[in-house]
């Protein structure tokens, strides 16, 4: 019964409910946004390069941890020997000051760490946030109050300060990328829980959810079959915006010295070590900084495009506004 009502309209409006949106209209709206397509291509390329890091570094013939003391000038404090930071056929982007480690290899493996931590932390945030938000909206009054107050506490916690405190007290033997992922994911799920709770409370009053309840469906089945599809749009939208935020947090934690530890490469960690070399070896600073900037920008633009494509009302408002501008322009030209 309820499946037949999924395509129904929200009460008092002509806008389909979130569960009525299909994949085909979403891809059509996303393809209409050139900036989002370019950003998606950039993100796909970054992910492909990160996954292919072992192959690409094998082609170059280097790895991210081997020291090359003969490629640095110890008399000048460890500055790379040769032009452009030691760039050559063997070291495509030069070498790291003081250690002589290959920059190309460390940049690619750093992408694996930074992107992997950000994506994994986002998954943890989404899973916890959706579970808490749905349980709060569907539970009894005291369950809602308890989970809402816990969510408020999580939201009020300063992410960076709590992360610094937790990462500082955990033994260094614990895998650092996993630890950073868990810390970010377990501290920053509050906002998505609030969004999911509010959206679930809205969906509870729609006809197809009421029909499922009258049919005798259990709360878990209603949540799984009727509510979760309707929550997909806001959750995916917010998750797309969380990824660049988590990349920035991971980079900041590594920059402050409590994130990923050497010899494991990370873009934030590379920036930490490069702060005293920006004059003698500027590429050591510019390469990870540029990679971070491009990644965060591409993910932000893609997240905004996903938000617009998943919200038909936003696309409709955009078309209406564009049509009115064209009509006003044509009216002015006709008057002239």
N, C-alpha and C positions, 0 to 999 in steps of 0.2 A: 504493500500500500504506500509506504513512505517513499519508495523509489520513484513512484509516479508523480510525487509532489516535489521532487528535487528541482524540477524546472519551473516551479511556481515563482511568483513574484513576492517581494517583501510587502508586508501590509502597508497599503496607502501609497505605494510607489509603483512605477513601471520598471524598476531596476531589478534584474534577476538576483536572487540570493547568491552568496558566494559558491554554494555547492553546484550552481547551475553552470558555472564557467567551465569551459572545456579547454583541452590542450591546444586545439587547432586555433581558436580565436586568440589565445595567449601568444602563440608563436607568430600569428599574423600581426598583432599589435607590436610585438617586440621587433620583428623585422622592419617595421616602418620607422624605427628609431635608428638612424645611422650611427649616432654616437654610442648607443648601447651595443650595436653590432661590432664596432671597432673595439670597444672595451672588452667585449666577449672574446674577440680574436686575440687580443693582447693577453688576457687571462689564460686562455687555452694554450697560447705559446709559452707562457711562464710555467704553467703546470707541466707541459710536455718537456720543457728544458730541465725542470727540476727532476722529473721522473727519469730522464735520460742522462742525468749527471754522470753516472759511472761510465756509460758508453762514450760521452763527449770527452771526458777527461782521459779515457783510455786512448781516444784518437789523438789527443794532444800529447799523450805519453807522460802525464803527471798525475799526482794525487794531492789531496788537501792537507796532508799532515807531514810530508817529507820536508826536512830542512835542506837548504842549499847554501851553506856558509860561504861558498866561493862566489856567490852572486851578490854579496853585500860588501860594502866598504866599511870595515870595522874602524878604520882610522877616522871616518867621518860620522861615527855614531851608529852605523848600521844602515846607511842609505843604500838603496839598490844600485848596483853597478850598471852603467849603460844608459842610453837615452830613454825617456818616457818610463821611468821606473823599472827598467830592465826588460822591456818588451823585446821579444825575439821569436824566432820560429819554434823554439822549445817552450816558451812562456808567452802565450798570446796576449795577455793583459799585464805582463810584468810580474814582479815578485813582491812579497810582503817585506817591509823594512824590518831589520834586526834578525828575522828568522829565515828569509829567503823562500818561504813557502809560496807555492804558485797561486796567484790571485784568481785566475780563471777557475781553477778547481774549487777554491774556497768560496767563490761567489756562487757557483752552481750548487754546491752542497749546503751553503747557507740558505739558498732558496728552498731547499727541501725542508730544512729545519723551520724556517720562518713560516712558510706556507702550511707545513704539516701541523705546527703548533696552533696556528690561527684556525685552521679548518677543524681540527680535533676539539679545540676549546669551544668553537661554535656549536658543534654537535652536542657536547656536554651541556652547554647552556640551553639549547633548544629542548633536549630531552627532559631536563629538570624543569624548565620553565613551563613546558606544555603539560607535564604531569601535575605540577603544583597548581597551575591555572585552571585546568579542567576539574581537578579534585575539589578545588575551592568553590568553583561555580556550581558543581553538582552535589556537593556535600551538604550536611546539615548546617544549621546556623553556627554552632560552636566550631565545627570544622572550618567553615569559611572564615570565622573570626581568627582562629588560630593560624591558619595558613596565610591570611592577609597580613596579620601582624608580623609573622616571620618574613614575609616578602618585603614589608616596609623596612624591616631591620637590614635586610640584604641590600636594598636599594640605597639606604642611608650610609652604608659602609663605604669609605673612600677606597676605591679599588687599588690604587697604587700603594697606599700606606699599608693596607692589609697584605697585599702581595709581597711587599718588601719584608714585612714582619715574618710571614710564613716561610718565605724562601730563605731567610737568614737563619732560621732555627732548624731547618731540616738537614740531616747529615749529607755531606757532599757525595757519599757513595750512592745515593738515590739518583736514578737517571734524570738528568736535569730537564731535557725536553718534555718528558712525561710529567715531571713535577710542575713545570710552568703551565702545561696544558691543564692539569687538574686544578691548580690554584686559580687561573683565570676563569675556568668553567664553573667552579664551585662558588665563586664570589660574585659573578656578574650575570646571574640568571634572573634577577628580580624584575627587570623591566619587561622581559618577554612574558613572564608569568602574569604580570598585570594586564598586558595586552590580551593574552589568551583568556584570562578570566572575564574581562569586559566583553570580548567577542562571544564567548560561550554563553554568557548571560543574555546577550542579544539573540543568539540562535535558539535558545531554549523556548522562546515565545513564538517561533515560526510554526506554520501549519504542519510541515512535514515532520517536525520533531514531536509535536503534539499527537499526530497520527501514529507515530511509532510508539509513543507512550501508551496510547489507548489500545494498541494492538497487543500489549502485554510484554513488550520488549524490556529486558533488564537495562539498568543504568549503564553497565559496561558495553552492552551491545549498541545502545543509542549513541554513546560516546564514540565507539569505533566506527559504526556504519553511517551515522548522520552528522555528528558534530565535527569529527576530525577532518573530513573533506572540506567542510565550510571554513575550517581554521587554516587550511593550507595556504591561502593567499596572504594573510597578514604574517603568518609564521615565516614563510619563504622570503617575503619582503624584508622583514626585520633581520632574518639570518643573513641575507645578502649584504646588509649594511653592517652587521657585526664582524664579518671577516676582516675588512680593512681596519676596523677599530682594534681587533685582537692582534693584527700584525703590528700595529703601532705600539700596543701595550707590551708585546713580547720584545720589540726592539728597544723600548724604553727600559724594561727590566734588565735586558742584557747590557745596555749602555751604562746602567747604574751598577753593574757588576754582580747582580744577584740572579741573573737569568742563566742562559746557556754558558757553560764554562769551556775554556780551551782544553783540548785541541778541537773539540767539536765546533765547526764554524757556524756563525749566525750573523746576519746583516747588522743587527744591533751591536753585537760583540765586536765586529770589525770596525764599526764607527767609534766604539770606545777606544780601541787601540790606535785609531787614526787621528785622534784629536791633537797629537803633538807632531804629526807628520804632514800636515796639509800644505806646508810650504816646500819641504824637501821632496815629498812624493805625493802630489795632489791626487793622483788617480786612486790611491789607497783610500781616500776619503770620498771622492766623487763617485766611484763605482757602486759601493753599497748604498750611498745616499740616493743616487739616481735610481737604483733598482727599487728601493723602498718607495720613492716618490711615484714612479711609474705604476708599481703594483697597487698602492693605495688609491691612486687616482683612477686606475682602470676598474678596480673593484667597486669604488664609490659610484662611478658613472653607470656601471652595470647594475648595481643595486637599485639605483634610481630608475633605470629603464625597466627592471623587473617589477618595481612597485607600480609604475604607470601601466605596464602591460597586464598586470593582475587586477587592476582596478578599472573596470569598464566605465565607471562614472567619471573618473579622471580623464579618460580618453574622450568621453562624450562631451565633457566640459571644454576640453581642448578644441574639439571639432566645432562646437557651437561658437566659442570665442573667435576661432579663426574665420568661420563663416560670417559672423557679424562684422569683423574687421574688413573682410572683402566687400561686403554689402555697403558699408560706410564709405570705403574707398571708391567703389563704383558710383555711389550717389554723388560724391564730391566731383568726380570726373564728369558725370552727366550734367551737373549744375554749371560747371565751368564751360 
